[in-house]
Amino acid sequence: MNIIRNILMKKIIFHSSLILAALLFAFGCTRNAVDIGKTGNIRDTGYSDWRDVNIDSLEQLLATKTLADKELMRIHNALSLGYLQKNSEKSAFHARQGILYADKVNGSYTTKGRLYNRLGVINDEAGKEDSAMLYFNKAMEQFQFFDRNDIKV
């Protein structure tokens, strides 16, 4: 009886984490856009999703320009989102790269949380529930540092 109860509790916890991660992801999409202006500078533009990311331009920018860590973090975040529906391996690669740059940028908890959440989604879709849970928990850890006063209206 205890074995069945433990299995049920693990499933409840896992599915609760998935729901929370989906909510965090939905919130993250509203503040996740990157745009390259005519000057070649990167700027936040507000709402975006995977259809608005110009993958080729961002890949070319990574290959040809020397960029600050914050810009590299944003580009890898956008590429990870852009590849999410098309190529999960590339999406995961750019999420990991984005996390590396987020570690260097002070106060980048929301971006880092989004990237961990994206890795959780990728692993969940691949059937790797343990890895998915690990990344969803890491995402939640990042979002606990999130400052609600930082929201742009």
C-alpha positions as CSV (number, residue, x, y, z in Angstrom):
1,M,0.0,0.0,0.0
2,N,2.8,2.4,0.8
3,I,4.4,1.7,-2.6
4,I,1.3,2.7,-4.4
5,R,0.9,5.8,-2.2
6,N,4.5,6.8,-2.9
7,I,4.0,6.3,-6.7
8,L,0.8,8.4,-6.6
9,M,2.6,11.2,-4.6
10,K,5.4,11.3,-7.1
11,K,3.0,11.6,-10.0
12,I,1.1,14.3,-8.2
13,I,4.3,16.3,-7.5
14,F,5.5,15.8,-11.0
15,H,2.3,17.0,-12.6
16,S,2.0,19.9,-10.2
17,S,5.6,20.9,-11.2
18,L,4.6,20.7,-14.9
19,I,1.6,22.9,-14.4
20,L,3.7,25.5,-12.5
21,A,6.5,25.3,-15.1
22,A,3.9,25.9,-17.9
23,L,2.6,28.9,-16.0
24,L,6.1,30.3,-15.5
25,F,6.8,29.7,-19.2
26,A,3.6,31.5,-20.3
27,F,4.6,34.5,-18.1
28,G,8.1,34.4,-19.5
29,C,7.0,34.6,-23.1
30,T,5.4,38.0,-22.5
31,R,8.8,39.5,-21.7
32,N,11.1,37.6,-23.9
33,A,11.6,39.4,-27.2
34,V,14.9,40.4,-28.8
35,D,15.2,42.7,-31.8
36,I,18.2,43.8,-33.8
37,G,17.7,47.3,-34.9
38,K,19.2,49.0,-38.0
39,T,22.3,49.8,-36.0
40,G,22.9,46.2,-35.1
41,N,22.1,46.8,-31.4
42,I,20.0,44.4,-29.5
43,R,17.0,45.6,-27.6
44,D,14.0,44.2,-25.7
45,T,10.8,44.7,-27.7
46,G,8.1,43.3,-25.4
47,Y,6.0,40.3,-26.4
48,S,7.4,37.5,-28.6
49,D,7.1,33.8,-29.2
50,W,8.9,31.3,-31.3
51,R,7.4,32.5,-34.6
52,D,8.8,36.1,-34.2
53,V,12.4,35.0,-33.8
54,N,14.6,35.5,-36.9
55,I,16.9,32.5,-36.3
56,D,19.2,33.1,-39.3
57,S,19.9,36.8,-38.3
58,L,20.6,35.8,-34.8
59,E,22.9,32.9,-35.8
60,Q,24.7,35.2,-38.2
61,L,25.1,37.8,-35.4
62,L,26.6,35.3,-33.1
63,A,29.1,34.2,-35.8
64,T,30.2,37.7,-36.9
65,K,30.1,40.1,-33.9
66,T,31.8,40.4,-30.6
67,L,29.0,41.0,-28.1
68,A,28.6,41.7,-24.4
69,D,27.5,38.8,-22.1
70,K,24.0,40.3,-21.6
71,E,23.5,40.5,-25.4
72,L,24.8,36.9,-25.8
73,M,22.4,35.7,-23.1
74,R,19.5,37.4,-24.9
75,I,20.4,36.0,-28.3
76,H,20.8,32.4,-26.9
77,N,17.5,32.8,-25.1
78,A,15.8,33.9,-28.3
79,L,17.5,31.1,-30.4
80,S,16.5,28.5,-27.8
81,L,12.9,29.7,-28.0
82,G,13.1,29.9,-31.8
83,Y,14.3,26.3,-32.2
84,L,12.0,24.9,-29.5
85,Q,9.3,23.8,-32.1
86,K,11.8,23.0,-34.8
87,N,14.9,21.3,-33.4
88,S,15.0,20.4,-29.7
89,E,18.8,19.6,-29.7
90,K,19.6,23.1,-31.0
91,S,17.1,24.6,-28.6
92,A,18.7,22.8,-25.6
93,F,22.2,23.8,-26.8
94,H,21.2,27.5,-26.9
95,A,19.4,27.2,-23.6
96,R,22.6,25.9,-22.0
97,Q,24.7,28.6,-23.6
98,G,22.2,31.2,-22.4
99,I,22.5,29.8,-18.8
100,L,26.3,30.2,-19.0
101,Y,26.0,33.8,-20.0
102,A,23.2,34.4,-17.5
103,D,25.5,33.3,-14.7
104,K,27.9,36.2,-15.8
105,V,25.1,38.8,-15.9
106,N,24.0,40.2,-12.5
107,G,20.2,40.0,-11.9
108,S,19.3,37.8,-14.9
109,Y,17.1,35.4,-12.8
110,T,14.0,35.6,-15.0
111,T,16.0,34.8,-18.2
112,K,17.8,32.0,-16.4
113,G,14.5,30.6,-15.1
114,R,13.0,30.7,-18.6
115,L,16.0,28.8,-20.0
116,Y,15.9,26.1,-17.3
117,N,12.2,25.8,-17.8
118,R,12.7,25.4,-21.6
119,L,15.2,22.6,-20.8
120,G,12.6,21.0,-18.6
121,V,10.0,21.2,-21.5
122,I,12.5,19.6,-23.9
123,N,13.3,16.8,-21.5
124,D,9.7,16.2,-20.7
125,E,8.8,15.9,-24.4
126,A,11.7,13.5,-24.8
127,G,10.2,11.3,-22.0
128,K,13.0,12.1,-19.6
129,E,10.9,12.9,-16.6
130,D,13.7,12.9,-14.0
131,S,15.7,15.4,-16.0
132,A,12.6,17.4,-16.7
133,M,11.8,17.6,-13.0
134,L,15.4,18.7,-12.2
135,Y,15.2,21.6,-14.7
136,F,11.7,22.6,-13.6
137,N,13.0,22.8,-10.0
138,K,16.0,24.8,-11.1
139,A,13.6,27.2,-12.9
140,M,11.5,27.6,-9.8
141,E,14.6,28.4,-7.8
142,Q,15.4,31.2,-10.2
143,F,11.9,32.6,-10.1
144,Q,12.0,33.0,-6.4
145,F,14.5,35.8,-6.9
146,F,12.2,37.5,-9.4
147,D,11.3,41.1,-8.5
148,R,7.7,41.9,-9.3
149,N,8.6,45.6,-9.4
150,D,10.8,44.9,-12.5
151,I,7.7,44.2,-14.6
152,K,7.4,46.7,-17.5
153,V,3.9,47.8,-18.3
